[in-house]
Amino acid sequence: MTDTRIARRYASAIFALGENEGKTANAKRGETLKALDSLLDESPALDRVFKSPIITVAEKKKIVGNLLAKLDADPVTRNFCNLLADKDRLAFFRAIVQAFTKKLDEAQQIIRGKLTTAIALSAAKQKAVKADLEKKAGKAIELSFDVDKSILGGVVLTVGDRVLDASLRAQLEILRETFKRGN
C-alpha cells in the first residue's frame, strides 16, 4: 500500500470521527495535528523517532503522549496517535496530517495557494489581491505570499496542483524559445 493511500485512510477515519462529534471538533483536531507536525519540522530528531524501527512502540507512545499533553490534545487525538504507534504508522504522520488538512479545507470550502512576486507586497496590496482572488474563486482562500527575485516581475500563483506563471521570466523564456524555432 502506498504512503498516500495509507495517509488518506487514516485521515478519513479521524475526520469521520470529528464529523460525528460536531462542527468544531475537526477544526480543533486539525490545529493540534498541525502543531505536532510543526514540532517535527523544528526537531528533525523527533521526526526520526517517529520513523525509527529501533525505537519501541512504548517509547514512541510515551514521547507522543508527552507532546500531546503539552498541546492540550483531546482524547480522540491522543488515542489516534497511540493507534498510529501501535500499528507502526507514525512514519506516515506527516502525510496523514496533510491528507487531513486537505479534507478539512474541502469541508470548509477553503482553497490554499501561494503567490510569488519579485518584490514584497504591502499588507494592503496583499489584502486586495486576496480579496480579488476570493471574489473570482467564489470561495475563501488561504494565501501565502513569497518573494523570489529571479522571476524578475509579474506573479506566479500556485493553487493546489495548478500553477499560473505570469512572470517576466516565463515570458522571456517563451520569447527565447520562439526565436530559437525561427518563428
C-alpha angles and dihedrals in degrees: 000000000000124000093249094051091050091047093049092049095051092041091051091050096053091040091055090051089053093050089056091052098053143274100295098044096082093044092053092043090050091054091051093048091048090049090053089047089052089054088056089052091052094046118042088181090061090050089053090051089057091052100038117112089196096064112082125241090245091055092047091049091050092051093046091046092054092048093048091048089056089049091049092235122188119248094256092056091047091050091046093053090046088052089052089053093047092050092044091243101125087102086069094049096109093049089047091053090049092051091046091051090051091052091047092050091050091050092049092041093237123152119206122209146155127226117201121196134174092239132031114268121225118248090252092052091047090052092049093048091048092049091049092050091047090051092051094044095043089221138085113273128206100205126185120196126219135180122221115169091194092074086067094206143343123048142284113210118194118189116171106311094338124097127193107195109192093155126134089236090059092047091051090048090054091048091050092051090049091053091047091056090047096238 
